[in-house]
Amino acid sequence: MKVLRPKSKTLKDLLPSRIMDRLLAAGSKRKYSDGQIVQERGDNNQGLAIVTSGQVVAGNVGLDGSFLVSALLRPGETFGEYTLFAGLPRTHTVWSQGEAEITFIKATPFSKLLDEEPAIARALLTLTLLRNYEMLEFMDAQRRFSLRARIARLLLVTVDAETGRETIECRHEDLAFMLGVSRVAIGKALKRMKEEGVVGLHYGHIEIPNVRRLKKMIEAEDQFFPIS
């Protein structure tokens, strides 16, 4: 499964290397093979997890068999904070995408380090706010934009160039999982986008003939002032 998400700051980016090393030394490392479950929805063990290599995906399966991906976490990113600070159970199942290594820090050694190194609290607060910002932007797009525009926004998160041609490795079912809609709905929206000339459809990947033109399609639906 391919998950599209813009690159963001991680705990490793925000902490001095000395403190990051102390955090990692306080935990235990575990290696996971592709697709292996890291945690289950409802688990209530308290602790902080830090992805040290590879990447993991968080999502949930509904009682009706539906599936929704919520997050992709890369090296340096964390999960499990609310088990430590709010005593809440884990809300998502997490599994490795490819081989991955994760460091788990239990509540007691984490609390000790938090008292000794205030920079950890500041870094985790920053990461929480960045995630909330990303989540609010996603929720706003779900309400305001057509499925075509939401697909376009998702495709563009991995694109840096303003113009020119780009190729995104992604399947129809990947987009369906990320946007929480059916594969049929994704197929219909992509077919229309192809007819409009803003995407090209190929096996295993989607081509953007002109990045700026795809952005213009989104801007045509957006009634808010852009945030720079």
N, C-alpha and C positions, 0 to 999 in steps of 0.2 A: 504494500500500500504506500502510495506517495502522499505526503502531507505537505501542503504549501503554507509557509509562515514567514513573515519578514524576520530578518535577524535582529536580535535585541541584546541589550546588555545582560551580562550574567553576574553571578556572585563573584566569579573570578576576576571580572573586569572592575568590580567596585571595591574589592578588598586588597590591601597590600599583600604581597606574596607571603610575607612572614605569617600573617594571620590566617590566610588561606591554608597554608601548610599546617598550622596548628589544628584547624578544623578537620582537615583530612586525616591527620594523625590520631585524632580522638575517635575516629570511627573505624568500621570494618568494611573491607572491600568485597564485593561479590561480582562475579562475571556471569553474563547471561548470553545464551545463544539466540538466534533470530526467532522472534515470536514467543519467547518465553515470558510467562507472567511474572511481573515484579511485585505487584500488589493487587488486591481485589477490592471492589467497591464494598464498603462496610467494615473493612479492617479497622481496628481501633488501637493498634500499637502506636505509641508516641515516639516520634523521632524525625530527624531531618535527613532527607536523601539528597545527595549531590551526584549528578551525572558526571563521571570523570572521563569517559570515552564512549564513542558511539552515540546513539540517540534512542529515546523512548517515546512512545505514543500513549496518550491518555484518552480514554473514551468509555462509552457504556453501551451495553446491549439491552434493548427493551424487552418486555415480556412477550411482545408480538414478533420478536426476532429482528426488529429494526436496529440499526447501528448508527452511532454518531461519534465522530472524532472530535475531541475538545481541544487537544494541545499536542504540540511536538516540542520535546525538550532536548536541547543540545548540550554538549560538554560545558560544565560550569553552571548550568541551571539547576534549580532545586524544586523539590515538592515535599509536602508533608508539614509545612509551617503551621497550618491551623490545628494540627493534632497537638502541637507544642503550646501554642499561645491561647487556643480556645478550647482545647480538649474535645474537638469534634472528630467523628469518624471520617475515614477517607471516602470521598465521594465518587472516585473514578477507578476503574481498572487500568493498570499501567502495564505495558508489555514492551519488550525490546524490539527495535526495528534494526535488524542486523545484529551483529555482536555488540555488546555494551558492557560497561563496567560502572558500578554505582557504589558510592561510599555511604553507609548508613551510620548516623550518629544518634545514639540513644538520648533520652531526655535528660538524664542526670549529668553526663559529661557536657552536653550542649549548654545546659543552664549555667554550669560553672564557667565555661568559656564566655558566655554572653555577659556575665558579670565582670569578667576580667578584660574583655575586649568590646567596648561600646560600639566600635566601628561595625561589628557584625549586625547589631540591631539597626543601625542606619542603613546598611546595605540591603538588608531584608525588607525594610520599609520602602526603600526606593524601588526594589523589584516588585513588591506588591502593588505599588501605585502604577508602575509601568504596565503590569498585567491588567489592572483594572481599567486603565486607559484603553488598552487594546480591546478588552472585552466590551466596553461601552461603544467603541467605534463599530465593532462587529454587530452588536445588537441594534444600533442605529441603522446600519446598512440593511439588516434583515427587515426592518419596518418600512424604510423609505424607498428602497431600490427594487427594480424588477429583477427577476432571476438572471436575466442577461447581464445586467450591470453588476450583480453580485458575483457572477462567474468571472467577469472581466476584472473586478477588484482583486479577486483571489489569484488570478493568473498573473497580475501585475506585481504582486508582493515580492516576487523573486527577480524582478527586472529592474536594472539600474539605468539603462539607456532611455533617453527621451524619444528618440526616433530610431528608425531602422527595424530590422527583422530579428525576432527572438523565437526560440524554441523551448517549450516547457514540457518536461517529462511528466505526463499525467494522463490518467485514464478517466473515462466517464464515471466509473464507480467511485474513484477517489474523490472527485468533485461532489458526488452525491453524499458520501460519508461526511465530508467537511461542511457542507451546507445544510444537511439534514433534510434533503428532499429525495424523491425517487430517481432512479437512473433514467426512467422514461422522461421525466421532466427535464433532466439535464440534457438528454439527447435532443429533445425538441428545441430547447433554448440554443444549444450549440449549432443545430442545423440552421436556425434563423440567423445566427451570427455569421455562419459561413456564407449564407446567401447575401448578407450585407457586406461581405468582404473583409470583416475585421479579424477573423480567425481562419486557419486552415486545419482540417482534421486529418490525423494520420494515426496509424496503429501505435499506441503507447505514448503518443505525444501530440501536443497542440501547438500549432505555429501561429505566431502573431506577425502578419506581414508588415505592419507599421504600428509601433508602440504608441506614438502620439495620437493616431487616429482612434485607437481603442480607448485612450484616456478621454478623448473628446466625447465618445459615446457615453461615458460615465458622467462627464460634466454636464451633458445635455439634460440629465435627470436630476442633477444635484441643485437644490434650491437654497442651499446654505452658503455663506461666505467661507472660502477655504481658510484653513489654519496653516500658517507658514511656520 
